[in-house]
């Protein structure tokens, strides 16, 4: 399974790390997740900076038991997919990488999940966790 930032953060907050073991993220996910935590702590004030920092610490340790994908050499395909589906290049990269690596995309982003339908299998954590 390939986890996007929304699902990764959700699992980190739940402390449900076993689902991540030996599964995939892409290197962009680290920055997206850290940026989302920064927004929650600094702009939205839904968590403290200390809480965000603690989650980032867990993220750093989780990375060690996950497999990391790179969007290279799929940049052209990612750009084409983004244009065709009217989505960000970031989102398109998850679709292309999941498809190219025969992985299920795990996302909490309903729109991304909907747009993935004709490209790759996509599930939310609610569909994975009973």
N, C-alpha and C positions, 0 to 999 in steps of 0.2 A: 504494500500500500504506500502511496505517496501522500503525505500530509501537507496541506497548505498551512499558512500561518494561523488562520482562524481556528482550525482544529487543533493545531499544536498548542496554542495558548490555552484553549479550553481544557485540554488534557493536563497541561502543566498546572493550571489553577485547581483542577480536581485532585491532582496528585496521582492520577491514573497513568503511570509511566510504562507499565508492562506492555501496553498495546503498541508502544513506539519501538520496542526492542526489535532490532533487525529489519525495521521498515525504513522508509525513505523520506528525506526532505531534499530540497535543492538548496544551494548555498544562499540564494536570495531569501529563503524563508527565515534565516537567522536575522537578517536586517529588517524584514517586514514584522516579525514578531517583536523584536526589540523596539521598533518604532511604534507599534501599537501599544506596547506597555508604557512607553514614554508619553504618548498621547493620553492614556488613561490616568497617569500620575500627574502630568503637568498641565494639560489643557482641560480635561474633563473633571479631574479630581475625584475619580471614582475609586481609586486606590492610592495609597501613599507611595512616595518615591522609594521608601524602604521596602514595601511590599513588591513593587516593580523590580527593584534590585534583587530581592530574594528569588523571584521567578526567573530573572535572567541568570542567576547563579545555577538554578536547577536546569535551565536550558543549556548552559555550557556543559554540564555533566551529561545530559541526555544525548547531546551531539556525539559523544564518544561511543555510544552503542547503537547509533543509527547509521544508515548508509547515505552518503551525500551525492546528489546528482548535480550535473552542470548543464546549463542551457547550450553550451558549446558542444557540438557544431550545428545546432538547430536554429540559429538566429533567424535565418531567412524564413524557415517554416513557421517560426513563432510570430514573426512580423506579418506574414500572410494570414495566419490564423486570427490574429488580433484584428486585422483589417476586415476580414470576411465576417467575423462574428461580432464586430463593433464592441470590442472589449480592450482592456489595457494589455499591453505587452506582458506585464507581470502575470495576469490571469492566464493569458494564452500560453505562457511558458509552462504552467502546470498541466494544461491539457496536452500539449505536445510531449512533454516528458513522460506523463502517465501513459500516453498512447505508445510512444516509442519504446518504452520499457515494459509494456504489457502489465501495467499496475492499475489498481483501482485508486482513483483520486478520492481523498477524504477531505471534505470541506463543509464548513457551516454557512458558506455563501450560497444562498438559494439561486441567485442568478447564474453564478458560475456553474453550479450543479446542473441547472437547466440547459445551459449552453453546451455542456459536456456530452449531452445525450447521444449525439451522432458521432462522437469522437472516441470516447472512452467511458468506462463505467465510473460512476461517481456516487458516493454515499456520504451521509452525514454521520456524526458520531452517535446520534440517537438511533440510527439504523444498525450500528455495530455493537453498541453497549446495551445489553438487555435491561 
